[in-house]
Amino acid sequence: MSQVLYRKWRPGAFRHVVGQPTTTQTLRRAVESGRLSHAYLFCGPRGTGKTSTARILAKAMNCLSPSGGEPDNSCSICASIDAGRAMDLVEIDAASNRGIDDIRNLRERVQYTPAEARIKVYIVDEAHMLTEQAFNALLKTLEEPPAHVAFVLATTESHKIPPTIASRCQRFDFRRITRQDIAGRLAEISAAESVEVEPAALDLVSRAAGGGLRDAVNLLEQAIVSYDAPVTEENVRDMLDMGGDEASMALAAQVLGGRTADALRTVNEVAAQGSDLRQLQRGLVDRLRAVMLVSSGAELEAGYGDEEVAQMRSLAGASDAGAIAGAIRRMTAADLRGDPSSTLPLELAIVEVGLEPAPRPAARPEPAPEPARPARPAARAGPAARPETAPAPGRPPGAATPAGPAPQPAPAGPEPAQRRPPPAPVADADLPADPQARLEVQWNALAESLRHVKGDKFNLKALLSASNGREVAGGVITLRFPHPSHADRMLHELGVAQSKRIVEDAFERAMGGRYDVRVEAADREGPGSRAPGPGDSQLVRAARAMGAELAGKDVPPAPESEAQR
């Protein structure tokens, strides 16, 4: 049986490890200077060289004639480690040997001296799988190991390693390997195997590997076995069931452009062709991410064609950064693991992106209105022939905002400049001048404008619809709620800066001026503009009804009942 490529071309020296220059340089210098640690912790994604580097380190520690910290790969110890027959290199799969009994056996074995090497090396792969009791049993050995023993713990989930273990190890973080480094290594392997593979095919394999060289070499071998030379980009696309990047690029443009129907049609067309929707999702997220990078002014990674780059720049220029980030979040959250053939998760994500509020453009002064435009009711109610100015914060609007940003005279009747896109309708000149009447007329439209807007926890339209009364007094709009829980929810949203701004902006657009929004519950004393206190809960009210009294200076007194009065 032939040896698979990823094992055949496993690095045998530090200089052969791809994409980890800092780690390999440090380890090489440690071997050269003799400043070796008794325990190492190798962390990083799969396929980035953790176990291979641990084996190289074991060879370098015990090599009979090392050179510059590198093993010579020709002495008897290096040969036995490469062949997998070295008795002094013990590899333990922590996923299968994770219990306290396994670690106790290990503690007994470390007391024996090496058979032929100077240092006996234990490589514990997937170390995060050890149980808590096993970690505790290993702790003493790591703290005070015999002089002839060294440990290398390898893990893909470093956060699961107890701090007491990690603090006794030298930690090295293995990073995802870049596409360029992976493609370069694949080209070297293809040349050594005398197989012709197009550079575009190698780029595609490196992109599909997700930063893991082992996965990339496996995909390369699969392509070499599946197709005749030369292996082309189309061969790799067919092997990976990727269909083509055109669908992903078109879908990205449709999602960002708000063309929900076209996007849904594209997803179903790809599904009807039998293509893997997970590949479509990965391609879509990859291109949305590239558009986000271009929009943010970051450097775009290599691997995209000139036509694709031009499309991404065009999309970045026409899309809001917040909308791009929201689309990435929605598409990434679409879960296709349960049923990869179902189009529903992607369809839901596309529809949700289409329902997101429009992005907020930067503030800009509106053009001066035509002189014949009638003045607004609030302006007619005040003294005539006076330049209109913006209403002061906290007061009802007495005049409209001037057309330009500078405080200068302007013709009567210009609309206030919109700092944000209006989910609520802008007040019209035909609306009543009385603020209370205006609020009643605008109420349904105002609530409907927040239909798809979620605050910190709750839908804002649902909260407004739960109120059963509202009152305008001075510069304050008081919302009354029949139930304390509804009032508490509205108070929570008004206590969050972003949610409060959205609510007050909606009222400003409906009323033509800035108001302070407050809350009042029907069964509470006085206005409910305060946060709920210790005497507001249902449990406290029930206890008071039974005659109990609460101690503490911060607890308000219980209201007197009719019988007590």
C-alpha positions in Angstrom: 0.0 0.0 0.0 1.3 3.4 -1.0 1.9 6.1 1.7 -0.5 9.0 1.6 1.0 12.3 0.6 0.5 14.2 3.9 2.5 11.5 5.7 5.1 11.2 3.0 5.7 14.9 2.9 5.5 15.5 6.7 8.3 18.0 7.6 11.4 16.4 9.1 13.2 19.5 10.3 12.2 22.9 11.7 13.1 24.6 8.4 10.5 22.4 6.6 7.6 23.5 8.8 5.4 25.9 6.7 3.9 29.1 8.1 5.3 29.0 11.6 8.6 30.9 11.5 8.5 32.4 15.0 7.8 29.1 16.7 10.4 27.1 14.8 13.1 29.7 15.2 12.5 29.8 19.0 12.6 26.1 19.3 15.7 25.7 17.1 17.6 28.3 19.2 16.5 26.6 22.4 17.9 23.3 21.2 21.1 24.9 20.0 21.7 26.7 23.3 20.6 23.8 25.4 17.9 25.8 27.2 15.1 23.3 26.8 11.9 23.2 28.9 10.5 20.1 30.5 6.9 20.9 29.2 5.6 22.6 26.1 2.0 23.6 25.1 1.3 23.7 21.4 -2.0 25.4 20.5 -3.6 26.1 17.2 -6.1 24.9 14.5 -5.9 21.5 13.0 -3.4 20.8 10.2 -1.0 23.6 11.2 2.0 21.4 12.2 1.6 21.0 16.0 2.3 17.2 16.1 4.9 17.3 13.4 6.8 20.1 15.2 6.6 18.0 18.4 8.3 15.1 16.7 10.9 17.3 15.2 11.6 18.7 18.7 11.9 15.2 20.1 14.5 14.4 17.3 16.4 17.6 17.9 16.5 16.9 21.7 18.0 13.5 21.2 19.9 13.8 17.9 23.5 12.4 18.0 24.9 15.1 15.8 22.5 18.1 15.6 23.5 21.1 13.4 22.3 24.6 14.3 19.5 23.2 16.5 18.2 21.0 13.6 18.2 17.2 13.7 20.5 15.6 11.1 17.8 13.0 10.2 20.5 10.4 9.6 21.5 9.1 13.0 20.0 6.0 14.6 17.7 8.0 16.9 16.3 10.2 14.1 15.8 7.2 11.9 13.9 5.3 14.6 11.6 8.3 15.3 10.9 8.8 11.6 10.1 5.1 11.3 7.8 5.2 14.3 9.7 2.5 16.3 11.4 4.7 18.8 10.7 3.5 22.4 11.6 6.8 23.9 8.9 8.8 22.0 5.5 8.1 23.4 2.4 9.5 21.6 -0.8 9.5 23.6 -4.2 10.3 22.2 -6.0 12.1 25.0 -9.3 11.6 23.3 -9.1 7.9 23.9 -6.9 7.8 27.0 -8.4 10.6 29.0 -9.2 9.1 32.4 -7.3 9.3 35.7 -6.1 5.6 35.4 -4.4 6.4 32.1 -2.5 9.3 33.7 -1.6 7.2 36.7 0.0 4.6 34.4 1.8 7.4 32.6 3.2 8.7 36.0 4.5 5.3 36.8 6.2 5.0 33.4 8.0 8.3 33.5 10.1 7.1 36.4 11.9 4.7 34.0 15.0 6.0 32.2 15.1 6.2 28.4 16.1 3.0 26.5 18.5 4.7 24.1 17.8 8.5 23.9 18.9 11.1 26.4 15.3 12.5 26.9 12.1 10.5 26.9 9.4 12.6 25.2 5.7 12.3 25.8 3.4 13.9 23.1 -0.2 14.2 24.5 -2.4 15.0 21.4 -5.8 16.7 21.9 -4.8 17.4 25.5 -8.0 19.4 26.2 -9.9 16.1 26.2 -8.4 15.0 29.5 -10.8 14.9 32.4 -10.4 17.2 35.4 -9.2 14.3 37.6 -6.7 13.4 34.9 -5.3 16.9 34.8 -5.0 17.0 38.5 -3.1 13.7 38.4 -0.8 15.1 35.7 -0.1 18.4 37.6 2.5 17.1 40.0 4.4 15.3 37.3 4.5 18.5 35.2 5.6 20.6 38.2 8.5 18.3 39.2 9.3 15.9 36.4 12.3 13.6 36.3 15.3 15.1 34.5 15.1 12.6 31.6 11.4 13.4 30.7 9.8 16.1 28.5 6.2 16.7 27.8 4.5 18.2 24.7 0.8 18.9 25.0 -1.0 19.7 21.7 -4.5 21.1 21.6 -6.9 22.8 19.2 -8.8 24.3 22.1 -6.4 26.0 24.4 -9.1 27.6 26.5 -10.0 24.1 27.9 -6.5 23.7 29.3 -6.5 24.5 33.1 -4.4 27.5 34.0 -2.5 25.4 36.5 -1.3 23.1 33.6 -0.7 25.9 31.1 1.4 27.9 33.6 3.8 25.1 33.9 4.4 24.9 30.1 6.1 27.0 27.5 3.2 28.0 25.2 3.5 28.3 21.4 0.6 29.4 19.3 0.4 27.9 15.8 -1.5 30.2 13.4 -3.5 29.4 10.3 -1.2 29.1 7.3 -1.7 31.7 4.6 -3.1 30.8 1.2 0.1 31.8 -0.5 2.3 29.5 1.7 -0.1 26.6 1.2 -0.2 27.1 -2.6 3.6 27.3 -2.6 4.0 24.1 -0.6 1.5 22.3 -2.9 3.4 23.4 -5.9 6.6 21.9 -4.4 4.8 18.6 -3.7 3.3 18.5 -7.2 6.7 19.0 -8.8 8.3 16.3 -6.6 5.5 13.9 -7.5 5.9 14.8 -11.2 2.2 15.8 -11.5 1.2 18.9 -13.5 -1.4 21.0 -11.7 -2.5 24.4 -12.8 -1.6 27.3 -10.5 -5.3 28.3 -10.4 -6.2 24.8 -9.2 -3.6 25.1 -6.4 -5.1 28.5 -5.4 -8.5 27.0 -5.2 -7.3 24.0 -3.1 -5.5 26.4 -0.7 -8.7 28.5 -0.3 -10.8 25.4 0.4 -8.3 24.1 3.0 -9.1 27.0 5.4 -5.6 27.5 6.6 -4.7 23.8 7.3 -1.9 22.4 5.2 -2.8 18.7 5.9 -6.3 19.3 4.5 -4.8 21.0 1.5 -2.4 18.1 0.8 -5.3 15.6 1.1 -7.4 17.6 -1.4 -4.4 17.8 -3.8 -4.0 14.0 -3.6 -7.7 13.5 -4.2 -7.5 15.7 -7.3 -4.4 13.9 -8.6 -6.1 10.5 -8.2 -9.5 11.7 -9.7 -8.3 13.5 -12.9 -5.7 13.1 -15.6 -2.8 15.6 -15.8 -2.8 18.5 -16.0 -5.2 19.0 -13.1 -7.3 22.1 -13.9 -9.3 24.6 -11.9 -12.5 23.2 -13.3 -11.4 19.7 -12.1 -11.0 21.0 -8.6 -14.4 22.9 -8.7 -16.1 19.7 -9.9 -14.4 17.7 -7.2 -15.3 20.1 -4.4 -18.8 20.5 -5.8 -18.3 24.3 -5.8 -20.3 24.9 -9.0 -18.6 28.2 -9.7 -17.8 31.5 -8.0 -20.2 33.3 -10.3 -23.2 32.2 -8.3 -21.6 33.3 -5.0 -20.6 36.7 -6.5 -24.1 37.2 -8.0 -25.7 36.3 -4.7 -23.5 38.7 -2.8 -24.6 41.5 -5.1 -28.3 40.6 -4.8 -28.1 40.4 -1.0 -26.3 43.8 -0.6 -28.5 45.4 -3.3 -31.8 44.4 -1.5 -32.9 42.3 -4.4 -34.5 39.6 -2.2 -36.5 37.9 -4.9 -33.5 37.5 -7.2 -31.4 36.2 -4.3 -34.0 33.6 -3.4 -34.2 32.5 -7.0 -30.4 32.1 -7.2 -30.3 29.9 -4.1 -33.0 27.6 -5.5 -31.3 27.4 -8.9 -28.1 26.3 -7.3 -30.0 23.7 -5.2 -31.8 22.5 -8.3 -28.5 21.8 -9.9 -27.5 19.5 -7.1 -24.7 21.7 -5.8 -23.7 21.7 -2.1 -25.4 24.6 -0.4 -22.7 24.7 2.2 -20.2 25.5 -0.5 -22.5 28.3 -1.7 -22.7 29.6 1.8 -19.0 29.6 2.3 -18.4 31.3 -1.1 -21.1 33.9 -0.3 -19.6 34.7 3.2 -16.1 34.8 1.7 -17.1 37.4 -0.9 -19.1 39.5 1.6 -16.1 39.5 3.8 -13.9 40.7 0.8 -16.4 43.5 0.2 -16.2 44.5 3.8 -12.4 44.6 3.6 -12.5 46.8 0.5 -15.2 49.0 2.1 -13.0 49.5 5.2 -9.9 50.3 3.2 -8.1 47.1 4.2 -5.9 45.2 1.8 -7.7 42.5 -0.1 -6.1 39.0 0.0 -4.8 37.4 -3.2 -6.8 34.7 -4.9 -9.5 36.7 -6.6 -9.6 37.5 -10.3 -9.5 41.0 -11.7 -13.2 40.9 -12.6 -14.2 39.7 -9.2 -12.1 42.5 -7.5 -13.8 45.1 -9.7 -17.2 43.8 -8.7 -16.3 43.8 -5.0 -15.0 47.4 -5.3 -18.3 48.4 -7.0 -20.4 46.7 -4.3 -18.3 48.3 -1.5 -18.8 51.8 -3.0 -22.6 51.3 -3.2 -23.1 49.6 0.2 -23.1 50.8 3.7 -20.5 49.2 6.0 -23.2 48.4 8.6 -25.4 46.7 6.0 -22.4 44.6 4.9 -21.6 43.6 8.5 -25.2 42.7 9.1 -25.4 40.5 6.0 -22.3 38.6 7.0 -23.7 38.0 10.5 -27.0 36.7 9.0 -25.4 34.5 6.4 -22.9 33.0 8.9 -25.7 32.2 11.3 -27.6 30.2 8.7 -27.2 26.6 10.0 -27.0 24.0 7.3 -25.6 21.2 9.4 -28.9 19.5 10.1 -30.0 19.2 6.5 -27.4 20.4 4.0 -29.9 20.0 1.1 -32.5 22.4 2.6 -32.6 25.9 1.2 -34.7 27.2 4.1 -31.8 28.4 6.4 -30.3 30.5 3.5 -33.7 31.7 2.4 -34.5 32.9 6.0 -31.2 34.7 6.3 -31.7 36.5 2.9 -35.2 37.6 3.9 -34.0 38.8 7.3 -31.3 40.9 5.6 -34.0 42.4 3.3 -36.1 43.3 6.3 -33.2 45.2 8.1 -33.8 49.0 8.4 -32.2 51.1 5.7 -28.6 52.3 6.5 -28.3 55.7 8.1 -26.7 58.2 5.7 -24.4 61.0 6.9 -26.1 64.2 7.9 -26.3 66.8 5.1 -28.2 70.1 4.8 -31.4 69.9 2.7 -31.8 72.3 -0.2 -33.7 75.5 0.5 -37.4 75.1 -0.2 -39.4 77.0 -2.7 -40.6 80.4 -1.4 -44.3 79.5 -2.0 -44.2 76.6 0.4 -46.7 77.2 3.3 -45.4 77.6 6.8 -45.8 74.8 9.3 -48.6 75.1 11.9 -46.1 75.6 14.8 -44.6 78.5 12.9 -48.0 80.2 12.3 -48.9 79.9 16.0 -45.9 82.2 17.0 -45.1 85.8 16.2 -45.1 86.4 12.5 -42.2 87.6 10.2 -39.5 86.1 12.4 -36.7 83.8 11.2 -37.3 80.2 12.2 -34.8 78.5 14.5 -34.4 74.9 15.6 -36.5 74.0 18.7 -34.5 73.8 22.0 -33.9 70.4 23.5 -36.7 69.3 25.9 -39.2 71.8 24.5 -42.0 71.4 22.0 -41.2 72.7 18.6 -42.0 76.3 18.1 -40.4 76.7 14.7 -38.8 74.6 12.0 -35.1 73.9 11.5 -33.3 76.2 9.0 -32.3 74.8 5.7 -28.6 75.1 6.2 -26.4 74.2 9.2 -25.5 77.8 10.1 -28.0 79.9 12.1 -29.1 82.4 9.4 -32.5 83.6 8.2 -34.3 81.3 5.9 -37.7 81.4 4.1 -40.6 80.1 6.2 -41.4 76.5 6.1 -38.3 74.4 5.5 -38.3 70.9 6.8 -35.7 70.0 9.5 -32.6 68.3 8.1 -32.8 64.5 8.8 -29.8 63.2 10.6 -31.1 59.6 10.2 -33.3 57.8 7.7 -36.9 58.1 8.8 -38.6 54.9 9.7 -41.5 57.2 10.8 -43.2 59.5 8.5 -42.1 63.2 8.4 -44.6 65.6 9.8 -46.6 67.3 7.1 -47.8 70.9 7.1 -51.5 69.8 7.2 -51.2 68.1 10.6 -52.7 69.7 13.6 -50.7 72.4 15.4 -51.7 71.2 18.8 -49.0 68.7 20.0 -51.5 66.3 21.7 -53.7 66.2 18.6 -50.6 65.7 16.3 -49.5 62.8 18.4 -52.8 61.0 18.2 -52.9 61.5 14.4 -49.4 60.2 14.0 -49.5 57.4 16.5 -50.4 54.4 14.3 -47.9 55.4 11.6 -45.2 56.0 14.2 -45.7 52.6 15.8 -45.8 50.9 12.4 -42.5 52.6 11.4 -40.8 50.5 14.2 -42.4 47.3 13.1 -39.1 45.5 12.3 -36.9 47.4 14.7 -35.6 45.5 17.8 -34.2 47.4 20.7 -31.8 45.9 23.2 -34.2 43.0 24.0 -37.7 43.8 22.7 -39.5 44.8 19.5 -40.1 48.5 19.8 -43.5 48.5 17.9 -44.8 45.8 20.2 -43.8 47.9 23.2 -45.5 51.1 21.9 -48.6 49.1 21.0 -48.9 47.9 24.5 -49.4 51.4 25.8 -53.0 52.6 26.4 -52.5 56.3 26.8 -50.1 59.1 26.0 -49.8 62.7 27.0 -47.8 65.7 25.7 -46.9 68.3 28.3 -44.2 70.8 27.7 -41.2 69.0 26.1 -42.2 65.6 27.6 -44.3 62.7 26.1 -45.6 60.4 28.8 -46.6 56.8 27.7 -49.0 55.0 30.0 -49.0 51.2 30.3 -51.8 49.1 31.9 -49.4 46.5 33.3 -46.1 47.1 35.2 -44.2 44.5 33.2 -44.8 46.4 30.0 -43.7 49.6 31.6 -40.6 47.9 32.9 -39.7 46.7 29.4 -40.1 50.1 28.0 -38.0 51.6 30.8 -35.3 49.0 30.0 -35.2 50.1 26.4 -35.1 53.8 27.3 -32.2 53.0 29.6 -30.1 51.8 26.6 -28.6 54.7 24.7 -29.1 53.2 21.2 -32.7 52.1 21.8 -33.6 55.5 23.4 -32.2 57.3 20.4 -34.2 55.2 18.0 -37.5 55.9 19.9 -36.9 59.6 20.4 -35.9 60.0 16.7 -39.2 58.4 15.7 -41.1 60.8 17.9 -39.1 63.7 16.6 -39.9 62.9 13.0 -43.6 62.4 13.8 -43.9 65.5 15.9 -41.5 67.8 14.2 -39.3 68.4 17.3 -37.4 66.7 20.0 -39.2 65.4 23.1 -38.2 63.5 26.2 -40.1 60.2 26.4 -41.1 58.9 29.8 -43.1 55.9 31.1 -45.9 55.6 33.6 -47.5 52.4 34.8 -51.2 52.4 35.6 -50.9 50.9 39.1 -47.8 52.8 40.2 -47.6 56.0 42.2 -46.8 59.0 40.0 -45.0 59.0 36.7 -43.0 55.9 35.8 -39.9 57.7 34.5 -37.8 56.1 37.2 -36.4 52.6 37.2 -38.4 49.9 39.1 -37.6 50.1 42.8 -37.5 47.4 45.5 -41.2 47.9 46.3 -42.4 47.4 42.8 -42.2 43.7 42.4 -45.4 41.5 42.5 -44.0 39.6 45.5 -43.6 42.7 47.5 -47.0 44.0 46.6 -48.6 40.7 47.6 -46.7 40.7 50.9 -48.0 44.2 51.7 -51.5 43.2 50.9 -51.2 40.6 53.6 -50.1 43.2 56.1 -46.3 42.8 55.9 -44.0 45.8 56.1 -40.5 46.0 54.5 -37.5 47.3 56.4 -35.0 49.6 54.8 -34.7 53.3 54.0 -34.9 52.7 50.3 -38.2 50.9 50.4 -41.2 53.2 49.8 -44.1 53.0 52.2 -47.1 50.9 51.2 -50.1 52.8 49.9 -53.1 52.9 52.3 -56.1 50.8 51.4 -59.6 52.2 51.5 -60.2 50.4 54.8 -57.2 52.0 56.4 -58.2 55.4 55.3 
